[in-house]
Amino acid sequence: MNTINIIDIILTALVIVVAIICAYRKMGTTIRSKATFLIAEVAELDILGPEKMQRVVNELYEKYVPDFFKSFMNKQKLEEIAQGIYNDMKLFTENDLKDSVYKEEL
C-alpha cells in the first residue's frame, strides 16, 4: 500500500466520523426541542410525575432516536435531558410568579 492509499483511507474515515458527530449533535437538538414539547403536553395529564417522565422518555426513545444511536442515547440519558428541561421550566415558572407578585406589591 502506498502513501496515497493510506491518506485516502484516513480521509474517508475522518469524513465518516465527522458526519456521525454532526448527525449526533443534530439529533440532540431535536431531542431537546421534542422533550420540551412532550413535557408540556404530559403536564396536563392526570397521572403521577414518574409516569409522565416515563411517557416522555419512551416516546423520545421510540420515535426520535435512530437505531444507530440507541447505544449512545439510551433511556437513562434521555431521562437526564428531560429532567433538566423540566427543572428549567419549573424554575422559570417560579421566577415568573415571584416577579408577578413583586409587581402587584408595587
MOPAC internal coordinates of N, CA, C and O (Angstrom, degrees):
PM7 1SCF
backbone

  N    0.0000 0     0.00 0     0.00 0    0    0    0
  C    1.4485 1     0.00 0     0.00 0    1    0    0
  C    1.5307 1   108.40 1     0.00 0    2    1    0
  O    1.2310 1   120.92 1   -46.90 1    3    2    1
  N    1.3035 1   115.85 1   133.10 1    3    2    1
  C    1.4549 1   118.43 1  -179.57 1    5    3    2
  C    1.5352 1   110.89 1   -95.87 1    6    5    3
  O    1.2310 1   120.84 1    -4.29 1    7    6    5
  N    1.2895 1   116.00 1   175.71 1    7    6    5
  C    1.4586 1   122.60 1  -175.43 1    9    7    6
  C    1.5277 1   112.28 1   -62.50 1   10    9    7
  O    1.2310 1   119.81 1   142.62 1   11   10    9
  N    1.2979 1   117.97 1   -37.38 1   11   10    9
  C    1.4690 1   121.42 1  -179.00 1   13   11   10
  C    1.5244 1   110.49 1   -64.57 1   14   13   11
  O    1.2310 1   119.92 1   138.73 1   15   14   13
  N    1.3076 1   117.75 1   -41.27 1   15   14   13
  C    1.4681 1   120.67 1   177.98 1   17   15   14
  C    1.5267 1   111.57 1   -64.64 1   18   17   15
  O    1.2310 1   120.43 1   138.96 1   19   18   17
  N    1.3147 1   116.78 1   -41.04 1   19   18   17
  C    1.4637 1   120.95 1   178.46 1   21   19   18
  C    1.5223 1   110.42 1   -63.47 1   22   21   19
  O    1.2310 1   120.45 1   136.86 1   23   22   21
  N    1.3194 1   116.75 1   -43.14 1   23   22   21
  C    1.4717 1   120.88 1   178.75 1   25   23   22
  C    1.5311 1   110.09 1   -63.66 1   26   25   23
  O    1.2310 1   119.67 1   138.59 1   27   26   25
  N    1.3132 1   118.24 1   -41.41 1   27   26   25
  C    1.4668 1   121.96 1   177.59 1   29   27   26
  C    1.5334 1   111.19 1   -60.21 1   30   29   27
  O    1.2310 1   120.62 1   136.08 1   31   30   29
  N    1.3139 1   116.41 1   -43.92 1   31   30   29
  C    1.4685 1   120.49 1   179.82 1   33   31   30
  C    1.5276 1   110.69 1   -64.64 1   34   33   31
  O    1.2310 1   120.46 1   136.31 1   35   34   33
  N    1.3134 1   116.73 1   -43.69 1   35   34   33
  C    1.4708 1   121.26 1   179.52 1   37   35   34
  C    1.5226 1   110.43 1   -63.69 1   38   37   35
  O    1.2310 1   119.85 1   135.57 1   39   38   37
  N    1.3251 1   117.89 1   -44.43 1   39   38   37
  C    1.4628 1   120.79 1   179.71 1   41   39   38
  C    1.5254 1   111.57 1   -65.26 1   42   41   39
  O    1.2310 1   119.98 1   140.36 1   43   42   41
  N    1.3170 1   117.63 1   -39.64 1   43   42   41
  C    1.4636 1   121.39 1   177.50 1   45   43   42
  C    1.5231 1   110.48 1   -62.63 1   46   45   43
  O    1.2310 1   120.34 1   135.02 1   47   46   45
  N    1.3306 1   116.95 1   -44.98 1   47   46   45
  C    1.4638 1   121.14 1   178.27 1   49   47   46
  C    1.5276 1   110.61 1   -62.68 1   50   49   47
  O    1.2310 1   120.37 1   139.67 1   51   50   49
  N    1.3157 1   116.90 1   -40.33 1   51   50   49
  C    1.4649 1   121.43 1   179.47 1   53   51   50
  C    1.5273 1   111.29 1   -63.91 1   54   53   51
  O    1.2310 1   120.35 1   137.03 1   55   54   53
  N    1.3259 1   116.93 1   -42.97 1   55   54   53
  C    1.4705 1   120.91 1   177.99 1   57   55   54
  C    1.5307 1   110.41 1   -61.79 1   58   57   55
  O    1.2310 1   120.41 1   137.62 1   59   58   57
  N    1.3194 1   116.82 1   -42.38 1   59   58   57
  C    1.4690 1   120.56 1   179.43 1   61   59   58
  C    1.5291 1   110.77 1   -63.78 1   62   61   59
  O    1.2310 1   120.24 1   135.53 1   63   62   61
  N    1.3224 1   117.15 1   -44.47 1   63   62   61
  C    1.4693 1   121.07 1   179.39 1   65   63   62
  C    1.5233 1   110.85 1   -62.46 1   66   65   63
  O    1.2310 1   120.09 1   135.35 1   67   66   65
  N    1.3172 1   117.44 1   -44.65 1   67   66   65
  C    1.4677 1   121.14 1   179.21 1   69   67   66
  C    1.5317 1   110.60 1   -63.03 1   70   69   67
  O    1.2310 1   120.04 1   138.73 1   71   70   69
  N    1.3152 1   117.53 1   -41.27 1   71   70   69
  C    1.4682 1   121.02 1   178.41 1   73   71   70
  C    1.5226 1   111.23 1   -62.98 1   74   73   71
  O    1.2310 1   120.17 1   138.87 1   75   74   73
  N    1.3134 1   117.29 1   -41.13 1   75   74   73
  C    1.4695 1   120.80 1   178.71 1   77   75   74
  C    1.5239 1   110.49 1   -65.89 1   78   77   75
  O    1.2310 1   119.99 1   137.38 1   79   78   77
  N    1.3107 1   117.62 1   -42.62 1   79   78   77
  C    1.4717 1   121.03 1   178.85 1   81   79   78
  C    1.5243 1   110.57 1   -63.16 1   82   81   79
  O    1.2310 1   120.06 1   136.32 1   83   82   81
  N    1.3119 1   117.49 1   -43.68 1   83   82   81
  C    1.4699 1   120.65 1   178.32 1   85   83   82
  C    1.5284 1   111.46 1   -62.56 1   86   85   83
  O    1.2310 1   120.18 1   137.86 1   87   86   85
  N    1.3054 1   117.26 1   -42.14 1   87   86   85
  C    1.4720 1   121.06 1   178.44 1   89   87   86
  C    1.5220 1   110.37 1   -64.35 1   90   89   87
  O    1.2310 1   120.07 1   139.76 1   91   90   89
  N    1.3223 1   117.47 1   -40.24 1   91   90   89
  C    1.4677 1   121.72 1   179.29 1   93   91   90
  C    1.5281 1   110.75 1   -64.08 1   94   93   91
  O    1.2310 1   120.39 1   136.46 1   95   94   93
  N    1.3192 1   116.85 1   -43.54 1   95   94   93
  C    1.4740 1   120.44 1   179.61 1   97   95   94
  C    1.5269 1   110.85 1   -66.02 1   98   97   95
  O    1.2310 1   120.17 1   139.26 1   99   98   97
  N    1.3134 1   117.28 1   -40.74 1   99   98   97
  C    1.4649 1   120.33 1   178.14 1  101   99   98
  C    1.5186 1   110.37 1   -64.65 1  102  101   99
  O    1.2310 1   120.37 1   139.00 1  103  102  101
  N    1.3311 1   116.90 1   -41.00 1  103  102  101
  C    1.4505 1   120.37 1   178.10 1  105  103  102
  C    1.5360 1   109.98 1   -62.09 1  106  105  103
  O    1.2310 1   120.13 1   140.93 1  107  106  105
  N    1.3274 1   117.36 1   -39.07 1  107  106  105
  C    1.4610 1   121.14 1   178.44 1  109  107  106
  C    1.5175 1   112.20 1   -60.58 1  110  109  107
  O    1.2310 1   120.39 1   139.83 1  111  110  109
  N    1.3169 1   116.86 1   -40.17 1  111  110  109
  C    1.4622 1   121.39 1   177.31 1  113  111  110
  C    1.5251 1   110.31 1   -65.53 1  114  113  111
  O    1.2310 1   120.57 1   136.07 1  115  114  113
  N    1.3162 1   116.51 1   -43.93 1  115  114  113
  C    1.4648 1   120.96 1   178.24 1  117  115  114
  C    1.5173 1   110.65 1   -62.87 1  118  117  115
  O    1.2310 1   120.34 1   136.89 1  119  118  117
  N    1.3261 1   116.95 1   -43.11 1  119  118  117
  C    1.4637 1   121.48 1   179.86 1  121  119  118
  C    1.5223 1   110.37 1   -59.67 1  122  121  119
  O    1.2310 1   120.06 1   135.46 1  123  122  121
  N    1.3132 1   117.50 1   -44.54 1  123  122  121
  C    1.4738 1   120.57 1  -179.08 1  125  123  122
  C    1.5311 1   111.75 1   -64.14 1  126  125  123
  O    1.2310 1   119.91 1   137.20 1  127  126  125
  N    1.3046 1   117.78 1   -42.80 1  127  126  125
  C    1.4699 1   119.15 1  -179.53 1  129  127  126
  C    1.5229 1   110.61 1   -69.50 1  130  129  127
  O    1.2310 1   119.93 1   140.43 1  131  130  129
  N    1.3298 1   117.74 1   -39.57 1  131  130  129
  C    1.4696 1   120.41 1   177.68 1  133  131  130
  C    1.5250 1   110.82 1   -67.32 1  134  133  131
  O    1.2310 1   120.28 1   141.64 1  135  134  133
  N    1.3259 1   117.07 1   -38.36 1  135  134  133
  C    1.4675 1   120.42 1   178.71 1  137  135  134
  C    1.5191 1   110.80 1   -62.89 1  138  137  135
  O    1.2310 1   120.15 1   138.66 1  139  138  137
  N    1.3193 1   117.32 1   -41.34 1  139  138  137
  C    1.4704 1   120.61 1   178.41 1  141  139  138
  C    1.5229 1   110.26 1   -60.41 1  142  141  139
  O    1.2310 1   120.36 1   134.62 1  143  142  141
  N    1.3193 1   116.91 1   -45.38 1  143  142  141
  C    1.4614 1   121.44 1   178.76 1  145  143  142
  C    1.5289 1   111.02 1   -63.15 1  146  145  143
  O    1.2310 1   120.17 1   134.47 1  147  146  145
  N    1.3203 1   117.29 1   -45.53 1  147  146  145
  C    1.4643 1   120.77 1  -177.52 1  149  147  146
  C    1.5238 1   111.92 1   -66.68 1  150  149  147
  O    1.2310 1   120.09 1   141.89 1  151  150  149
  N    1.3289 1   117.43 1   -38.11 1  151  150  149
  C    1.4626 1   120.62 1   178.18 1  153  151  150
  C    1.5223 1   110.20 1   -62.07 1  154  153  151
  O    1.2310 1   120.42 1   135.55 1  155  154  153
  N    1.3144 1   116.80 1   -44.45 1  155  154  153
  C    1.4654 1   120.49 1   177.86 1  157  155  154
  C    1.5270 1   110.76 1   -63.84 1  158  157  155
  O    1.2310 1   120.64 1   143.52 1  159  158  157
  N    1.3191 1   116.38 1   -36.48 1  159  158  157
  C    1.4597 1   120.59 1  -178.85 1  161  159  158
  C    1.5341 1   112.02 1   -69.80 1  162  161  159
  O    1.2310 1   119.63 1   135.50 1  163  162  161
  N    1.3296 1   118.31 1   -44.50 1  163  162  161
  C    1.4633 1   120.44 1  -178.25 1  165  163  162
  C    1.5225 1   112.41 1   -77.65 1  166  165  163
  O    1.2310 1   120.09 1   164.72 1  167  166  165
  N    1.3232 1   117.43 1   -15.28 1  167  166  165
  C    1.4700 1   120.09 1   178.26 1  169  167  166
  C    1.5221 1   111.01 1   -61.11 1  170  169  167
  O    1.2310 1   120.36 1   152.84 1  171  170  169
  N    1.3109 1   116.92 1   -27.16 1  171  170  169
  C    1.4603 1   121.18 1  -178.39 1  173  171  170
  C    1.5275 1   113.01 1   -82.13 1  174  173  171
  O    1.2310 1   120.02 1   168.92 1  175  174  173
  N    1.3355 1   117.57 1   -11.08 1  175  174  173
  C    1.4566 1   120.73 1  -178.51 1  177  175  174
  C    1.5265 1   110.67 1   -77.69 1  178  177  175
  O    1.2310 1   120.87 1   -29.01 1  179  178  177
  N    1.3189 1   115.94 1   150.99 1  179  178  177
  C    1.4651 1   121.71 1  -179.22 1  181  179  178
  C    1.5309 1   109.76 1   -95.08 1  182  181  179
  O    1.2310 1   121.15 1  -115.76 1  183  182  181
  N    1.3438 1   115.41 1    64.24 1  183  182  181
  C    1.4543 1   121.58 1   177.24 1  185  183  182
  C    1.5240 1   108.41 1  -135.30 1  186  185  183
  O    1.2310 1   120.49 1   -13.03 1  187  186  185
  N    1.3273 1   116.66 1   166.97 1  187  186  185
  C    1.4590 1   121.45 1  -177.83 1  189  187  186
  C    1.5279 1   111.13 1   -70.62 1  190  189  187
  O    1.2310 1   120.95 1   -24.46 1  191  190  189
  N    1.3347 1   115.78 1   155.54 1  191  190  189
  C    1.4584 1   122.31 1  -178.22 1  193  191  190
  C    1.5164 1   114.95 1   -54.67 1  194  193  191
  O    1.2310 1   119.46 1   132.20 1  195  194  193
  N    1.3506 1   118.64 1   -47.80 1  195  194  193
  C    1.4762 1   118.59 1   179.75 1  197  195  194
  C    1.5343 1   112.84 1   -61.27 1  198  197  195
  O    1.2310 1   120.41 1   145.22 1  199  198  197
  N    1.3213 1   116.81 1   -34.78 1  199  198  197
  C    1.4679 1   119.56 1   177.82 1  201  199  198
  C    1.5227 1   110.60 1   -69.46 1  202  201  199
  O    1.2310 1   120.38 1   143.89 1  203  202  201
  N    1.3174 1   116.88 1   -36.11 1  203  202  201
  C    1.4651 1   120.52 1   176.08 1  205  203  202
  C    1.5247 1   110.11 1   -62.19 1  206  205  203
  O    1.2310 1   121.21 1   135.98 1  207  206  205
  N    1.3445 1   115.29 1   -44.02 1  207  206  205
  C    1.4652 1   119.86 1  -179.87 1  209  207  206
  C    1.5256 1   110.19 1   -62.36 1  210  209  207
  O    1.2310 1   120.13 1   137.45 1  211  210  209
  N    1.3203 1   117.35 1   -42.55 1  211  210  209
  C    1.4594 1   120.50 1   179.48 1  213  211  210
  C    1.5230 1   111.62 1   -62.90 1  214  213  211
  O    1.2310 1   120.16 1   141.88 1  215  214  213
  N    1.3215 1   117.30 1   -38.12 1  215  214  213
  C    1.4683 1   119.99 1   177.39 1  217  215  214
  C    1.5166 1   111.22 1   -62.87 1  218  217  215
  O    1.2310 1   120.92 1   135.41 1  219  218  217
  N    1.3269 1   115.85 1   -44.59 1  219  218  217
  C    1.4675 1   120.41 1   179.31 1  221  219  218
  C    1.5226 1   110.05 1   -61.90 1  222  221  219
  O    1.2310 1   120.49 1   129.82 1  223  222  221
  N    1.3223 1   116.66 1   -50.18 1  223  222  221
  C    1.4658 1   121.54 1  -177.52 1  225  223  222
  C    1.5304 1   110.89 1   -62.07 1  226  225  223
  O    1.2310 1   120.37 1   134.52 1  227  226  225
  N    1.3263 1   116.89 1   -45.48 1  227  226  225
  C    1.4683 1   119.95 1  -178.74 1  229  227  226
  C    1.5201 1   111.82 1   -62.97 1  230  229  227
  O    1.2310 1   120.49 1   137.71 1  231  230  229
  N    1.3331 1   116.66 1   -42.29 1  231  230  229
  C    1.4645 1   119.02 1   179.92 1  233  231  230
  C    1.5261 1   111.20 1   -66.83 1  234  233  231
  O    1.2310 1   120.43 1   137.62 1  235  234  233
  N    1.3176 1   116.79 1   -42.38 1  235  234  233
  C    1.4613 1   119.76 1   177.48 1  237  235  234
  C    1.5301 1   110.76 1   -60.12 1  238  237  235
  O    1.2310 1   120.86 1   134.42 1  239  238  237
  N    1.3160 1   115.95 1   -45.58 1  239  238  237
  C    1.4703 1   121.06 1  -176.76 1  241  239  238
  C    1.5240 1   111.69 1   -65.46 1  242  241  239
  O    1.2310 1   120.80 1   136.68 1  243  242  241
  N    1.3224 1   116.08 1   -43.32 1  243  242  241
  C    1.4587 1   120.09 1  -175.88 1  245  243  242
  C    1.5288 1   113.60 1   -76.78 1  246  245  243
  O    1.2310 1   120.23 1   143.66 1  247  246  245
  N    1.3358 1   117.17 1   -36.34 1  247  246  245
  C    1.4646 1   120.01 1  -173.16 1  249  247  246
  C    1.5245 1   114.81 1   -98.50 1  250  249  247
  O    1.2310 1   119.90 1   148.69 1  251  250  249
  N    1.3254 1   117.80 1   -31.31 1  251  250  249
  C    1.4645 1   118.91 1  -168.09 1  253  251  250
  C    1.5248 1   115.62 1  -117.24 1  254  253  251
  O    1.2310 1   119.86 1   173.61 1  255  254  253
  N    1.3291 1   117.88 1    -6.39 1  255  254  253
  C    1.4578 1   119.83 1   177.41 1  257  255  254
  C    1.5325 1   108.39 1  -103.39 1  258  257  255
  O    1.2310 1   120.16 1   -65.54 1  259  258  257
  N    1.3249 1   117.29 1   114.46 1  259  258  257
  C    1.4716 1   119.32 1   177.64 1  261  259  258
  C    1.5285 1   110.56 1   -62.81 1  262  261  259
  O    1.2310 1   120.78 1   -29.50 1  263  262  261
  N    1.3144 1   116.11 1   150.50 1  263  262  261
  C    1.4666 1   121.36 1  -178.03 1  265  263  262
  C    1.5311 1   111.85 1   -53.70 1  266  265  263
  O    1.2310 1   120.94 1   142.61 1  267  266  265
  N    1.2996 1   115.80 1   -37.39 1  267  266  265
  C    1.4657 1   120.40 1  -178.06 1  269  267  266
  C    1.5237 1   111.91 1   -61.44 1  270  269  267
  O    1.2310 1   119.73 1   148.60 1  271  270  269
  N    1.3359 1   118.11 1   -31.40 1  271  270  269
  C    1.4637 1   122.18 1  -176.02 1  273  271  270
  C    1.5287 1   113.71 1   -98.25 1  274  273  271
  O    1.2310 1   119.74 1   179.14 1  275  274  273
  N    1.3110 1   118.10 1    -0.86 1  275  274  273
  C    1.4712 1   120.04 1  -175.59 1  277  275  274
  C    1.5235 1   113.02 1   -63.37 1  278  277  275
  O    1.2310 1   119.70 1   155.27 1  279  278  277
  N    1.3121 1   118.17 1   -24.73 1  279  278  277
  C    1.4636 1   118.89 1   176.58 1  281  279  278
  C    1.5341 1   111.27 1   -75.04 1  282  281  279
  O    1.2310 1   120.40 1   151.19 1  283  282  281
  N    1.3183 1   116.83 1   -28.81 1  283  282  281
  C    1.4647 1   121.17 1   177.63 1  285  283  282
  C    1.5177 1   111.82 1   -86.83 1  286  285  283
  O    1.2310 1   120.76 1   136.07 1  287  286  285
  N    1.3170 1   116.15 1   -43.93 1  287  286  285
  C    1.4629 1   121.96 1  -176.65 1  289  287  286
  C    1.5320 1   107.57 1  -104.54 1  290  289  287
  O    1.2310 1   121.03 1  -104.84 1  291  290  289
  N    1.3326 1   115.64 1    75.16 1  291  290  289
  C    1.4610 1   120.17 1  -178.25 1  293  291  290
  C    1.5311 1   110.64 1   -84.26 1  294  293  291
  O    1.2310 1   120.77 1    -1.94 1  295  294  293
  N    1.3161 1   116.13 1   178.06 1  295  294  293
  C    1.4654 1   120.21 1  -176.08 1  297  295  294
  C    1.5210 1   112.10 1   -64.49 1  298  297  295
  O    1.2310 1   120.23 1   146.24 1  299  298  297
  N    1.3207 1   117.16 1   -33.76 1  299  298  297
  C    1.4598 1   120.16 1   178.54 1  301  299  298
  C    1.5331 1   110.65 1   -63.56 1  302  301  299
  O    1.2310 1   120.41 1   136.20 1  303  302  301
  N    1.3163 1   116.82 1   -43.80 1  303  302  301
  C    1.4718 1   121.49 1   178.03 1  305  303  302
  C    1.5311 1   110.36 1   -63.34 1  306  305  303
  O    1.2310 1   120.68 1   138.25 1  307  306  305
  N    1.3344 1   116.31 1   -41.75 1  307  306  305
  C    1.4646 1   120.03 1   178.36 1  309  307  306
  C    1.5266 1   111.24 1   -63.89 1  310  309  307
  O    1.2310 1   120.66 1   142.00 1  311  310  309
  N    1.3264 1   116.35 1   -38.00 1  311  310  309
  C    1.4670 1   119.21 1   178.73 1  313  311  310
  C    1.5231 1   110.64 1   -66.32 1  314  313  311
  O    1.2310 1   119.97 1   141.54 1  315  314  313
  N    1.3251 1   117.67 1   -38.46 1  315  314  313
  C    1.4682 1   120.72 1   176.17 1  317  315  314
  C    1.5281 1   110.90 1   -61.96 1  318  317  315
  O    1.2310 1   120.54 1   137.23 1  319  318  317
  N    1.3176 1   116.58 1   -42.77 1  319  318  317
  C    1.4649 1   120.89 1   178.70 1  321  319  318
  C    1.5273 1   110.04 1   -63.22 1  322  321  319
  O    1.2310 1   120.62 1   131.67 1  323  322  321
  N    1.3281 1   116.41 1   -48.33 1  323  322  321
  C    1.4698 1   121.01 1  -178.61 1  325  323  322
  C    1.5271 1   110.91 1   -63.47 1  326  325  323
  O    1.2310 1   119.91 1   139.70 1  327  326  325
  N    1.3263 1   117.78 1   -40.30 1  327  326  325
  C    1.4648 1   120.75 1   179.42 1  329  327  326
  C    1.5242 1   110.54 1   -64.88 1  330  329  327
  O    1.2310 1   120.24 1   139.21 1  331  330  329
  N    1.3268 1   117.15 1   -40.79 1  331  330  329
  C    1.4631 1   120.49 1   177.30 1  333  331  330
  C    1.5200 1   111.85 1   -62.21 1  334  333  331
  O    1.2310 1   120.36 1   137.95 1  335  334  333
  N    1.3135 1   116.91 1   -42.05 1  335  334  333
  C    1.4661 1   120.92 1   178.27 1  337  335  334
  C    1.5247 1   110.19 1   -65.35 1  338  337  335
  O    1.2310 1   120.62 1   136.58 1  339  338  337
  N    1.3285 1   116.42 1   -43.42 1  339  338  337
  C    1.4748 1   120.46 1   178.31 1  341  339  338
  C    1.5252 1   110.07 1   -60.44 1  342  341  339
  O    1.2310 1   119.96 1   134.75 1  343  342  341
  N    1.3318 1   117.68 1   -45.25 1  343  342  341
  C    1.4664 1   120.93 1   179.81 1  345  343  342
  C    1.5285 1   111.33 1   -60.62 1  346  345  343
  O    1.2310 1   120.55 1   138.88 1  347  346  345
  N    1.3317 1   116.56 1   -41.12 1  347  346  345
  C    1.4649 1   120.63 1   178.02 1  349  347  346
  C    1.5259 1   111.20 1   -64.14 1  350  349  347
  O    1.2310 1   120.67 1   138.33 1  351  350  349
  N    1.3401 1   116.32 1   -41.67 1  351  350  349
  C    1.4624 1   120.27 1   179.53 1  353  351  350
  C    1.5315 1   110.64 1   -65.46 1  354  353  351
  O    1.2310 1   120.61 1   139.20 1  355  354  353
  N    1.3099 1   116.44 1   -40.80 1  355  354  353
  C    1.4653 1   121.36 1   179.49 1  357  355  354
  C    1.5319 1   110.46 1   -65.03 1  358  357  355
  O    1.2310 1   120.43 1   135.18 1  359  358  357
  N    1.3267 1   116.79 1   -44.82 1  359  358  357
  C    1.4624 1   121.15 1   178.38 1  361  359  358
  C    1.5216 1   111.08 1   -61.74 1  362  361  359
  O    1.2310 1   120.25 1   138.25 1  363  362  361
  N    1.3256 1   117.12 1   -41.75 1  363  362  361
  C    1.4646 1   120.87 1   177.70 1  365  363  362
  C    1.5163 1   110.62 1   -60.69 1  366  365  363
  O    1.2310 1   120.44 1   135.98 1  367  366  365
  N    1.3388 1   116.77 1   -44.02 1  367  366  365
  C    1.4655 1   121.03 1  -179.60 1  369  367  366
  C    1.5202 1   110.75 1   -63.68 1  370  369  367
  O    1.2310 1   120.27 1   135.78 1  371  370  369
  N    1.3238 1   117.09 1   -44.22 1  371  370  369
  C    1.4628 1   120.69 1   179.61 1  373  371  370
  C    1.5223 1   111.23 1   -62.45 1  374  373  371
  O    1.2310 1   120.36 1   136.13 1  375  374  373
  N    1.3323 1   116.92 1   -43.87 1  375  374  373
  C    1.4645 1   120.34 1   179.30 1  377  375  374
  C    1.5244 1   111.61 1   -66.82 1  378  377  375
  O    1.2310 1   120.45 1   142.16 1  379  378  377
  N    1.3211 1   116.74 1   -37.84 1  379  378  377
  C    1.4606 1   121.10 1   177.95 1  381  379  378
  C    1.5212 1   110.26 1   -64.58 1  382  381  379
  O    1.2310 1   120.40 1   140.53 1  383  382  381
  N    1.3201 1   116.85 1   -39.47 1  383  382  381
  C    1.4648 1   121.16 1   178.22 1  385  383  382
  C    1.5247 1   110.79 1   -65.70 1  386  385  383
  O    1.2310 1   120.23 1   137.72 1  387  386  385
  N    1.3357 1   117.18 1   -42.28 1  387  386  385
  C    1.4595 1   121.07 1   177.65 1  389  387  386
  C    1.5266 1   110.52 1   -61.52 1  390  389  387
  O    1.2310 1   120.26 1   137.87 1  391  390  389
  N    1.3341 1   117.11 1   -42.13 1  391  390  389
  C    1.4605 1   121.13 1   178.36 1  393  391  390
  C    1.5239 1   111.10 1   -62.74 1  394  393  391
  O    1.2310 1   120.39 1   140.11 1  395  394  393
  N    1.3281 1   116.86 1   -39.89 1  395  394  393
  C    1.4618 1   121.05 1   179.90 1  397  395  394
  C    1.5216 1   110.75 1   -65.10 1  398  397  395
  O    1.2310 1   120.26 1   137.29 1  399  398  397
  N    1.3302 1   117.12 1   -42.71 1  399  398  397
  C    1.4571 1   121.15 1   179.76 1  401  399  398
  C    1.5226 1   109.56 1   -66.04 1  402  401  399
  O    1.2310 1   119.95 1   138.91 1  403  402  401
  N    1.3181 1   117.69 1   -41.09 1  403  402  401
  C    1.4453 1   121.94 1   179.70 1  405  403  402
  C    1.5373 1   110.89 1   -62.74 1  406  405  403
  O    1.2310 1   120.28 1   136.80 1  407  406  405
  N    1.3241 1   117.07 1   -43.20 1  407  406  405
  C    1.4645 1   120.96 1   179.41 1  409  407  406
  C    1.5184 1   112.08 1   -65.56 1  410  409  407
  O    1.2310 1   120.30 1   144.71 1  411  410  409
  N    1.3294 1   117.02 1   -35.29 1  411  410  409
  C    1.4635 1   120.90 1   178.80 1  413  411  410
  C    1.5084 1   110.94 1   -68.12 1  414  413  411
  O    1.2310 1   119.97 1   147.34 1  415  414  413
  N    1.3552 1   117.66 1   -32.66 1  415  414  413
  C    1.4594 1   121.85 1  -179.75 1  417  415  414
  C    1.5233 1   111.19 1   -70.09 1  418  417  415
  O    1.2310 1   120.33 1   153.58 1  419  418  417
  N    1.3275 1   116.97 1   -26.42 1  419  418  417
  C    1.4568 1   120.67 1  -179.38 1  421  419  418
  C    1.4888 1   108.65 1   -75.09 1  422  421  419
  O    1.2310 1   120.10 1   180.00 1  423  422  421

